[in-house]
Amino acid sequence: MGRYRSLFMMGILLLALPRPGELRAQAGGGGLPFDSIALADLRDFRTPGANWRTAGSVTADRNRDRHLLAAPGSGILVNLPARGREENLFTAWEHGDIELELEVLMPRGSNSGIYLQGRYEVQLLDSWGVRNPTSSDIGGIYQRWDPSRPQGLRGFEGHPPAVNASRAPGLWQTFHIRFRAPRFDAAGRKVANARFVHVVHNGVVIHENVELGGPTQSAAFADERPQGPLMLQGDHGPVAFRNIRYKRYTGEQLGLSNLQYRAYKGAFQNLAAATSGPPVHEGAAEGISSLPAGATDRFALEFDGVVSVPATGRYLFDMGLDWIDNDPHFTGRAVGGGRLTIGGREVLVHGGMDASAVGEIQLEAGDHPVTLVYYKNRSSNRSGVSLIAEGPGVERHPLHAAGVTPVAVKELIAVDPAREPVVLRSFVEHNGSSHVQAASIGDPAGVHYAYDLGQGALLYGWRGPFVETTDMWHSRGDRQLALPRGSLVPLSASPDLAVLAEANLPWPDYAAVGRPYRFRGYRLDDVGRPTFAYQLGGVEIEDRIRPAENGTSLHREIRARGTPNGGTLYARVAAGSDIVRERDGSYTVGDRSFYVAFDRGSPRPVVRPTAGGQELLVPLRLGGDEAVLGFTIVW
């Protein structure tokens, strides 16, 4: 027990951190649809230079500097600069406040940038493997520059990303940016600085609420204005973009006025019953909240008023009831409900089993009567209601009263493998399914993975911070989920080894037909890294996963001994929408999401089609000898 005591008591650093926001974010999420830049041609841009073109696909050799090849077609925007062809690219439209999503592919050693309003840069750079990023690395908000300042101080106000979430060169990466433009008074004087509300890189929040006193270095314009074009830098190095989507905002919001409330008391089971009797009290309301109920349990509230709509168009409303959570005692039961109507038309109905409900409606500019009703029939210390609105040029904003809706704030409980590796048993979610026989393995090298012990499946790899365990240890720890905190590369959730009677048989789903795996535990090496052991029919298997390439990748070695029952033992190394063999013999998987590079001397892989794409299989011929398969997953 001494070795395990060291692992679980000395090697884990538990961090109770303030929780102003999540490290992980969903780029784009719900809401109204984004507008898109059409990349069938370059018509959405101002006088594009000869270095810019559209392409149908791109490839980049990860072992060669600034190498990028573009195939004819559309859907991808490509910059291929050369002497005399190094122009930046500007959108034909301008923006103030904006929410921007895009994907970018950086060749090795290349450099570019995303300039909001042509003035404020989010840096693009091949920063793969950088342990301590600066504002000059990918995702950094680039420094400002003043040549009149003393030497060494001319660059200032740069903001490094909180985490280096970079992918390897030649892989697609995602950005989600919310930008608030500077504000000016009627005389044109600036009264508020530009601000990056947040920047999300490959699913990880790297900036929140960063103010900029002025344009960053190499901006297209030295002044500041309410609007400006989006600029993509073209004078530094080759780069590719795709799926450029945006929402431009005017700063206008919906307004509520003439609010009246009626409060009801009782254990209501539906909306009709909630307001069928006389109210216990009623009156004018200062805002939408549960305060007028005068109770936290078994009540209903109905609000009537006027909503002022700033522009004609499609509007989305999102209603939340904060007492509806993941408590298993109430799963499948309605513990409340609600309804929103505008102008006599039903916008949404909240069924009371999910935390929120969303509805859309076409509205004309002007004033409309609005009614909101909801009820609660569950005992808990939370009774908050929220109502969020979004519309044409109108950013998502709350219509409920500020500061009166209770918010359940948890401390973020994080695990940090500060001094030695950590093997943390937990549930792990993958594509909406919970893997209950799982472990998350953290390493001081900064590269981690999640593993399904029940079927020998590698679920995720990631770099950066290890895991959040708030759902495991907060309150009753009902969910028992460990949540990765870095930038994830999702891998297959299916068993990674199987015996196939014929080479063309589909890969088995052991969750549906029963699992022939017998997990035999794991042993720790001298530094605390596990090697997993299990039995598959008549074959004994060892699975060894270790950090590789200075902590940027994962190396996996599978050893098999014995006789497979009824066929040939195969390893499914990867599965994705497509799998392409690169010039160096490695493979890109899932639309250039990650690489697989096989060790020299490993069995030859086979790419074969599946119902959803392709898979990369390797036959392990045993014949009484030990078969060894080694490969590195690079992202």
RORO-819985 format. One record per residue (C-alpha): x, y, z. Coordinates in steps of 0.05 Angstrom, whole numbers, plus 5000, padded with zeros to 4 digits. Layout:
N
XYZ/...
***
This chain:
635
500050005000/505950475010/506950594935/499550744925/499551174987/504951594955/501051634890/494451864919/496752274979/503352584957/502752624881/496152994877/495653734890/488453924901/487054644884/480754994908/480455584861/475656164854/470956024796/469556654757/468756244693/470155584662/476955434632/473455014580/468255344535/463755144478/465355554417/459055784384/454255394428/446855524415/443556184396/441656484330/445656274268/452056614250/453256964184/458856664142/464156914095/462856564029/469356234006/467056033937/471156633916/474057273947/468057733936/467157844011/473958194014/476558873991/481258823930/484858193952/492258133934/495157593890/497657213951/490457043971/486256503938/480855983953/482355243954/478654583961/483854274008/490654424038/496454014063/502554214103/508753794116/509853844191/517253724182/518454304133/518355044150/512855474119/510554894074/503354954051/500154653988/493254853963/488954443916/484054793870/476954893895/473055293945/471455304019/478455474045/481956154044/489456094033/495156584038/501456393998/505957004002/511957113958/516557693942/512058263919/505757883939/504957994013/498558384023/493858364082/486658194070/480658614092/473358444094/468658864051/464458994113/466259334178/464459164249/464059444319/462258924372/463058234341/462957494357/467657134310/469056404297/474156114250/478955534237/486155634220/491855184196/498955404211/504855094174/511254974214/514855634229/509356074200/506356714227/499957104215/494657474255/487257634263/486158384270/479358604298/477459264264/484159214229/487259464294/487358954351/491158314338/490257604362/496857294343/497456684299/504156314302/506655604301/507555564376/507054814383/510854564443/512055244475/511655144551/511255874572/507656274518/508357024510/504057534474/507957354411/505456634412/499056374382/492856644417/496857214448/493957924444/499858254411/503658824443/502859554427/508959924401/511660624413/518360774380/519161404423/519760994487/526560764514/529860164483/527059524514/520459874532/517760024464/513359414464/508059434518/501159194539/501958504507/497757944537/500057224533/494856674529/493056344595/494755664565/498455464502/492755074469/496455024402/495854434355/501754144316/503454484250/499054264193/492854124236/486454534238/485354964300/479255344324/478356054351/472156364382/472857114397/468057604429/470458314419/467558964445/469359584404/471760234437/466260724456/466061464437/461762044460/457962514415/464162944406/468262344382/472362284446/473861564468/470161394533/471660644537/477360224512/476759644463/476158984499/476858244484/471057964525/473857274514/478256884467/477456124463/482855724429/481554994413/476054974465/480055304521/478956014547/485656374540/483357094552/477657424591/476058164594/482658434567/482559184553/486959514500/489060234506/490160284431/491759904367/496959354372/503559344333/502959274257/495659494258/493059744191/490460384224/493760804279/487261134302/481260834337/474060854311/467360544327/467860084266/473159774222/474259174177/476658494199/483858394174/487657754163/495157854161/498457634096/505457934098/508757444147/507656724125/503056214093/496556054129/489755764114/482855944142/475955634136/469055664168/469556414182/463056584217/460957214254/455357594288/455858354287/452458734343/449859444348/449959504423/442359554427/438259124474/430958944488/427559324544/422159134594/417159634623/410459664661/411859004695/406358724741/406758074779/401857574810/404457074862/401156404876/402455894930/401955134923/405154484900/403054574827/403854014777/402854404713/402355104685/394755094680/394154944755/399455454774/395156054756/388155764762/386756044831/387056744860/393957034873/396357094945/399057784928/400458214867/403358884847/408559254808/415158904795/421959234788/424458644746/423657914732/425957514793/423157034844/423257554900/415857744893/413857024909/415857124982/417856394983/423255934957/418955304949/412155114920/410255754886/408356044819/409556734790/406357084730/409257724700/405758184650/408958784617/411559084553/417858884515/421059404470/424359104408/429859524375/429759224304/425258784262/427658064256/428357384287/429257364362/431356794408/429456734481/432556254531/428956134598/432655794655/430355524723/436455434767/433554904814/433254404757/439954054759/443053364753/440553114820/439052374806/433152384856/429352814807/431552514740/425652454693/421052864738/418253554723/420153984783/417554634753/415754934687/414555584650/411955934589/413556574551/408656924505/409657564465/403957924430/399457334448/404056844412/407456274450/414956334445/417155764489/414755254540/419355014595/417854284610/421154284679/426053704667/431754084634/435154694662/433155144604/428355194545/429455594481/424455894431/424656354371/419756864344/419457384288/418158084318/417158764289/420859354318/416859694373/412959514436/409458844448/405658564507/409458004542/407457484594/412157024632/409556494680/413355954717/412655514778/416955094826/414754464862/421454204888/424554324956/431354644948/435055284968/435055544896/429255884863/432456324809/429656474741/433356744681/430957014614/436157144560/434757474493/438457524427/436457834361/438758164296/444758574316/442858454389/447858064430/445357564482/443457944544/439157834607/432058084614/431557834685/433258314742/440758404754/443558174820/437257844848/437457164814/441256694860/447256374827/450155724853/457555854857/462255274868/469655294880/473454964824/476854354852/482654174807/487953624808/495053794789/500253254779/505553724806/510953224826/509152544798/503952214753/496852144777/492051564763/485151834779/479251354775/472851714755/467251744704/469252054638/464352334586/465652214512/460852434458/455152494509/456251804539/459151674608/464751164614/464250914685/470350444685/475250994668/481451334693/484751994678/492351974678/496052624691/503452734682/508253284705/510653324633/504053674619/500953164571/495152744597/490052234574/483451884593/482751134587/476850654589/479150074633/473149654613/475249594540/482349844534/480250474496/484151124495/478751664500/482452324499/489252634499/490653354521/496053834543/496054374595/492354344662/490053644683/482853564708/477353904746/474053454798/468753924825/463153454805/466552884842/467753224909/462953814913/456853674958/454852944947/459152854885/453352554847/456352584777/463352314794/466052644731/473252854719/473353414667/479653524626/482054244632/486654294571/485654274496/482753594479/483953144420/478052654421/479851934404/475551324393/471051074449/470650384418/475249814440/482149904411/483449154402/478948604375/479247914344/476247894274/474547234241/475247584173/478948214154/472748554124/468148464185/465849104220/469249314283/465349024342/461249424391/462549064456/457849524495/452149224454/454248484449/458048384514/465248524530/470447964526/475548394561/478048214630/481648804661/487448544703/489649204734/495849624723/502949674749/506950304759/513950424734/519350764775/516451454764/509151254774/506651174702/501750594693/502050014645/495049714637/494048964632/487948584608/485947934574/482147874508/480147154497/486546764497/491047374489/494647744545/495548474530/499749034560/498349754542/503750264558/502351014544/507651534558/509152274543/513252364479/516852904440/518253344501/511153284528/507553484464/504952794445/503252104471/507051474453/503150814458/506150124459/501649514457/504548824471/500448194459/501947464475/497846834466/492946544416/486846934393/480446534393/477046494325/481046974282/486447504278/487848024332/487348734305/488749414336/484449994314/489350564321/484751124297/477951264266/475351904234/471852224176/478052104134/485051834143/490652064097/497751804091/502852374093/509452414056/513452224118/509351584128/505051854184/497451924178/492752504190/486152314221/479252644220/480053234173/487053384198/485353344272/491552954294/497252534268/499051804279/506451624268/508350894273/514850644303/519850354255/518849604250/511449624271/506549204230/503849534167/497249904178/491049854134/486050414121/479050154109/472250484101/466850494154/459650734155/461851404183/468651494150/475051094155/479050714206/486450534213/487549804231/493849404246/493848644246/497848344303/500347664279/501947244340/503446524322/506346374390/510846994391/509747674424/507048204378/509048934391/505749544362/508450244375/505950914351/505651644371/499352074372/501252794354/496653394359/
***
